[in-house]
Amino acid sequence: MYLFRGMLIGLGVLLLLAGLAACGRQELLSNVQASAGTISPNGDGIGDAMAISYRIGVPAKVSVVIEDSAGKRYPLRENTPRVPSNEPYTLIFDGTVPGAGEGVRQQVLPDGAYSWLLEATATTDGTTASQRGQFQVENAASTPPTIEGLSVTPRFSPNEDAVEDVAYFSYQLPVSATTSINLTDAQGQLIPFISDLPEEAAVQSHIWDGKRTDGSLVGDGTYTYTITARDDVGNIVERQGQIVVEDPGRSQASITFTHIAPVEVALGSVITVTARVKNTGDVAIRTQGPAANYQYTTNNSFSSVENGQYAEKGGGFWRLGLDWGGGHGYPFRWALSSRPPEQWAEPGQFDYLQPGEEIEVTGSVRIEQREDRMQFYVGLVHEGVGYPVNNAGRTLVCVGIPNVESQCPRNAP
């Protein structure tokens, strides 16, 4: 009798403990809700998205998948870790899914009937729970933008020699979009070029000079470019290709010696400038005429002689310049070459000053300007860029002044 009663009491205690344990156990997946049964992802701000909320009772991994009526699946979340929380988790679905076609990275679902499936797997014992819901997509802006007529310079050499120094990216957008252009090297390092730039429906063009965002040049090699266009509702398309960078470098030069003489002349006389120039950079310097020893007058300039043959071309040509008084922009310029024009790299057109090479350049100017005191100086002209060496070797030249030493002393400012 007592034994039987004891067994009943023990059984009651076990049932009570089991009940208490059951009351304390948290449900793996609960309170799953969708905020809408219909969405219209078209960017008008009305019903563009829906929220799927849920609670997790034990540590779990959560996956969310969209399925169309044909059974095609579009994963939105895949085994994303979640921990128990008093607040529900919420996923905002804006109608976009991973792209299905070539070059389509993300797309808006077309109109139709769909379902969402939320699955949770407990990380402790592998138990699973899931819930499914239905929804409709209506009036969707599901046509992605396109990148048409793409043209990219296949190879270039960013070394400031005025020959293929930049790469051109050209394409047309049939609709307005936000675009980005990024490059990656062989090691996968990202090199941003254009970032999230709003562009209209038109032909677009961008120029890359081979530099990173910090201004440093990239190295030799083949780079993969990716052009991405995103419209206002989340459609994202991209085009990829390769571009080759050859012989990148910075052009640099210095003047190691200057001499301007004579310093006392009559009107109509000639002064001569002599300078030694050294290529101190790591790439060849490209230069154009007139050739050394060419004689100017103070009434002409490099852009007016020889029917404008030596006008500034920009883009990186280097020349020795001579000026006086300031503000003229070096009207007298000579090629950085000691060779006659017929021996230039491109006879009569241009030549190169190689890295480490030092040459002497001589030129002359006939003084026809009616000024009695002319302060001459030399510089290096990097056309289209600036004056890397400016205002060097300043020399006062006195023109047609009697008693020169008293009225125009050599060392006068």
C-alpha positions in Angstrom: 0.0 0.0 0.0 2.7 2.5 1.1 4.8 1.3 -1.8 2.0 2.0 -4.3 1.3 5.4 -2.8 5.0 6.3 -3.1 5.1 5.3 -6.7 2.1 7.5 -7.4 3.7 10.5 -5.7 7.0 10.0 -7.7 5.1 9.8 -10.9 3.2 13.0 -10.1 6.5 14.8 -9.4 7.9 13.6 -12.8 4.8 14.8 -14.6 5.0 18.1 -12.9 8.6 18.6 -13.8 7.9 17.6 -17.4 5.1 20.1 -17.5 7.3 22.9 -16.1 10.0 22.1 -18.7 7.4 22.2 -21.4 6.2 25.6 -20.3 9.7 27.0 -20.4 10.6 25.7 -23.8 10.7 28.4 -26.5 9.2 27.8 -29.9 11.8 27.8 -32.7 9.8 29.9 -35.2 6.7 31.9 -34.3 4.6 35.0 -35.0 5.4 34.9 -38.8 3.5 37.7 -40.5 3.6 39.5 -43.9 2.5 43.2 -44.0 0.8 42.9 -47.4 -0.6 40.4 -49.9 0.1 42.6 -52.9 3.1 44.8 -53.9 3.7 47.2 -56.8 7.5 47.8 -57.0 7.5 50.7 -59.4 9.1 53.5 -57.4 5.9 55.5 -56.8 6.0 55.1 -53.1 2.7 53.3 -52.8 2.8 49.6 -51.9 6.3 49.2 -53.3 7.4 46.7 -50.6 6.2 44.4 -47.9 7.6 43.4 -44.5 8.0 39.8 -43.4 8.4 39.6 -39.6 9.1 36.6 -37.3 10.3 35.6 -33.9 13.1 33.1 -33.1 13.0 31.2 -29.8 16.3 29.4 -29.9 19.6 30.0 -31.8 18.9 29.2 -35.4 19.9 29.8 -39.0 17.2 31.4 -41.2 16.6 31.2 -44.9 14.0 33.2 -46.9 13.1 32.2 -50.5 10.7 33.7 -53.1 9.1 31.2 -55.5 7.2 32.0 -58.7 4.3 30.0 -60.1 6.7 27.8 -62.1 8.7 26.8 -59.0 11.7 29.0 -59.7 13.4 30.0 -56.5 15.0 33.3 -55.6 16.9 33.2 -52.3 16.8 36.4 -50.2 18.5 35.0 -47.1 20.6 31.8 -46.8 21.4 30.3 -43.4 21.6 33.7 -41.8 22.4 33.3 -38.0 19.7 34.5 -35.6 19.5 34.5 -31.8 16.4 34.6 -29.6 15.0 38.2 -29.1 12.0 39.8 -27.6 11.7 42.0 -30.7 10.7 40.4 -34.0 13.1 40.2 -36.9 11.9 42.0 -40.0 12.8 41.5 -43.7 11.8 44.3 -46.1 11.1 42.8 -49.5 11.1 45.5 -52.2 10.3 43.2 -55.1 13.9 42.7 -56.2 15.6 39.4 -56.4 19.1 38.2 -57.7 19.2 38.5 -61.5 18.5 35.6 -63.7 19.8 36.7 -67.1 23.3 37.5 -68.4 24.6 40.8 -67.2 21.5 41.2 -64.9 22.8 41.4 -61.3 19.4 42.3 -59.6 15.9 42.5 -61.0 12.4 43.5 -60.1 10.0 40.6 -60.3 7.5 40.9 -63.1 3.7 40.9 -62.5 2.4 37.6 -61.3 1.6 35.3 -58.3 4.4 34.4 -55.9 5.0 32.8 -52.6 7.5 33.4 -49.8 9.0 30.6 -47.7 10.7 31.2 -44.4 12.7 28.3 -42.9 14.5 28.2 -39.5 16.9 25.5 -38.4 18.0 25.2 -34.8 21.7 25.3 -34.4 21.6 23.0 -31.3 19.7 19.9 -32.5 18.9 20.6 -36.2 15.2 20.7 -35.8 13.4 22.8 -38.4 10.3 24.9 -38.8 8.9 26.8 -41.7 6.0 28.9 -42.9 4.8 30.0 -46.3 2.7 32.8 -47.6 1.3 34.0 -50.9 1.5 37.5 -52.6 0.9 39.2 -55.9 3.1 41.5 -57.8 1.3 44.2 -59.8 2.3 47.2 -62.0 6.0 46.3 -61.5 8.8 48.3 -63.2 10.5 45.0 -64.2 12.4 46.1 -67.3 16.0 46.6 -66.3 18.2 49.4 -67.8 20.7 48.5 -70.4 24.3 49.6 -71.2 24.3 50.0 -75.0 27.0 50.8 -77.5 29.8 50.2 -75.1 33.2 51.2 -76.3 36.4 51.0 -74.2 40.0 51.7 -75.1 41.5 48.2 -75.2 45.0 49.3 -74.1 46.8 52.6 -73.2 50.0 53.9 -71.6 49.5 56.5 -68.9 53.0 58.1 -68.9 52.3 61.7 -69.9 54.0 61.4 -73.3 50.9 62.6 -75.2 50.4 59.2 -76.9 47.5 57.1 -75.7 47.8 58.5 -72.2 44.2 57.9 -71.2 41.4 55.3 -71.7 37.9 56.2 -72.9 34.7 54.6 -71.7 31.7 55.4 -73.8 28.2 53.9 -73.7 24.5 54.9 -74.0 21.8 54.6 -71.3 18.2 54.4 -72.7 16.8 55.3 -69.3 18.3 57.4 -66.4 20.4 55.3 -64.0 23.0 55.5 -61.3 26.3 54.2 -62.7 29.6 53.0 -61.3 32.8 51.9 -63.0 35.3 49.8 -61.0 38.4 48.0 -62.1 40.2 45.0 -60.5 43.7 43.9 -61.0 45.0 40.3 -61.4 45.1 40.0 -57.6 41.5 41.0 -57.2 42.3 44.5 -55.7 39.4 46.9 -56.3 40.2 50.2 -58.0 37.2 52.6 -58.0 36.8 54.9 -60.9 33.2 56.2 -61.1 31.1 55.7 -58.0 27.2 56.1 -57.8 27.0 58.8 -60.5 23.4 59.8 -61.6 23.3 59.9 -65.4 20.5 60.8 -67.8 19.2 58.8 -70.7 22.0 59.8 -73.2 25.4 58.9 -74.5 27.9 59.0 -71.6 31.7 59.3 -71.7 34.4 59.0 -69.0 38.2 59.2 -69.2 40.5 57.2 -67.0 44.0 58.3 -66.5 45.3 55.1 -65.0 45.3 56.5 -61.5 43.9 55.2 -58.2 41.8 57.5 -56.0 44.9 58.5 -54.1 46.5 59.7 -57.3 49.0 56.9 -57.6 49.4 55.1 -60.9 48.5 51.5 -61.4 51.1 49.1 -62.7 51.5 47.2 -65.9 49.0 44.5 -66.5 45.5 43.5 -67.5 42.6 44.9 -65.6 38.9 43.8 -65.5 36.4 46.7 -65.6 32.8 46.4 -64.4 30.3 49.0 -65.5 27.1 48.9 -63.3 23.8 50.7 -63.9 21.0 50.8 -61.3 17.6 52.3 -61.9 15.3 53.9 -59.2 13.4 50.7 -58.4 16.4 48.4 -57.9 17.1 46.8 -61.3 20.9 46.4 -61.6 22.8 45.5 -64.8 26.5 45.3 -65.5 28.9 44.9 -68.4 32.5 43.6 -68.0 35.6 43.5 -70.1 39.4 43.9 -69.9 41.8 46.8 -70.5 45.6 46.6 -70.7 47.8 49.2 -69.0 51.3 49.4 -70.6 54.4 51.4 -69.5 52.8 53.6 -66.8 55.0 56.3 -65.4 55.4 60.0 -64.4 57.4 62.4 -66.6 59.8 64.7 -64.8 62.7 66.9 -65.8 65.0 69.5 -64.4 67.1 72.4 -65.7 70.7 71.9 -64.5 72.2 75.0 -66.2 71.1 78.3 -67.8 72.9 81.2 -69.4 71.4 84.2 -71.2 73.7 86.6 -73.0 74.6 89.3 -73.9 73.1 91.5 -71.2 73.8 94.8 -73.1 72.3 95.0 -76.6 71.1 97.5 -79.1 67.6 97.3 -80.5 67.5 94.7 -83.3 70.3 92.7 -81.7 70.1 89.0 -80.7 70.3 87.4 -77.3 71.0 83.7 -76.9 69.8 81.3 -74.2 71.6 78.1 -73.4 70.2 75.5 -71.0 70.9 71.9 -70.0 67.9 69.8 -69.3 67.8 66.3 -67.8 65.0 63.8 -67.8 64.8 62.9 -64.1 61.6 60.8 -64.4 61.0 57.1 -65.2 59.5 57.5 -68.7 60.6 59.1 -71.9 59.6 62.8 -72.4 58.0 63.6 -75.8 58.9 66.9 -77.3 58.2 69.0 -80.4 59.8 71.9 -82.3 61.0 74.3 -83.2 64.3 72.6 -83.1 67.2 74.0 -81.0 69.0 77.1 -82.5 65.7 78.4 -84.0 65.7 82.2 -83.8 62.6 84.1 -82.8 61.9 87.9 -82.7 60.1 89.6 -79.8 57.2 90.1 -82.3 56.4 86.4 -82.8 56.0 83.3 -80.7 56.0 79.5 -81.0 52.3 79.4 -82.1 52.8 81.9 -84.9 55.9 80.6 -86.6 55.9 78.2 -89.5 52.2 78.7 -90.1 51.3 77.4 -86.6 53.2 74.2 -87.1 54.5 74.3 -83.5 51.3 75.5 -81.7 50.7 73.9 -78.4 49.2 70.5 -78.8 48.6 69.8 -75.1 48.5 66.3 -73.6 52.1 66.2 -72.4 54.7 67.6 -74.9 57.7 69.2 -73.2 59.7 72.2 -74.4 62.3 74.7 -73.1 60.7 78.1 -72.7 62.0 81.7 -72.6 60.0 84.7 -71.4 60.4 88.2 -70.1 58.5 90.4 -67.7 55.9 87.9 -66.8 52.5 87.1 -68.2 53.4 86.0 -71.7 53.2 82.2 -71.1 56.7 81.4 -72.5 56.3 82.7 -76.1 59.7 81.3 -77.1 60.0 77.5 -77.0 62.4 74.9 -78.3 62.5 71.2 -78.5 64.2 69.2 -75.8 66.4 67.5 -78.3 70.0 67.9 -79.4 69.4 66.0 -82.7 68.4 67.7 -86.0 64.7 67.3 -86.9 65.4 64.7 -89.6 66.8 62.4 -86.9 63.9 62.7 -84.5 61.8 59.7 -83.5 59.2 61.0 -85.9 61.3 63.1 -88.3 60.2 66.8 -88.2 57.4 66.1 -85.9 58.6 65.0 -82.4 61.4 63.4 -80.5 62.0 61.8 -77.1 64.3 62.7 -74.2 64.9 59.3 -72.5 65.0 58.7 -68.7 68.4 59.9 -67.4 69.4 61.6 -70.6 70.7 65.2 -70.4 71.0 67.5 -73.4 72.0 71.1 -74.1 69.5 73.3 -75.8 70.4 76.7 -77.4 68.0 79.2 -78.9 68.0 82.9 -79.8 65.7 85.9 -79.9 66.1 89.1 -81.9 65.1 92.1 -79.7 62.6 94.2 -81.6 60.6 95.2 -78.5 61.0 98.9 -77.5 61.8 98.3 -73.8 65.1 99.4 -72.2 65.1 96.9 -69.4 64.0 93.3 -70.1 64.1 90.7 -67.4 64.4 87.3 -69.1 64.0 83.9 -67.5 63.6 80.2 -68.6 61.4 77.4 -67.7 60.2 73.9 -68.7 56.8 73.8 -70.3 54.7 70.7 -69.9 52.0 71.5 -72.3 48.5 71.0 -71.1 49.8 70.4 -67.6 51.9 73.4 -66.4 55.4 74.7 -65.8 57.3 72.1 -63.8 60.3 74.5 -63.8 59.4 78.2 -63.8 61.2 81.5 -63.5 64.7 80.1 -63.6 68.0 81.9 -64.5 66.5 85.4 -64.3 68.8 87.8 -66.3 68.3 91.5 -66.8 69.0 92.5 -70.4 69.5 96.3 -71.1 68.5 97.4 -74.6 69.9 100.5 -76.3 70.8 102.4 -73.1 73.8 104.8 -73.1 75.9 104.7 -70.0 74.6 101.2 -69.3 76.4 100.7 -66.0 74.8 103.7 -64.4 71.3 103.4 -65.8 70.9 99.6 -66.1 73.4 97.9 -63.8 73.8 94.2 -64.4 72.6 93.2 -61.0 69.6 95.5 -60.9 66.3 93.9 -60.0 
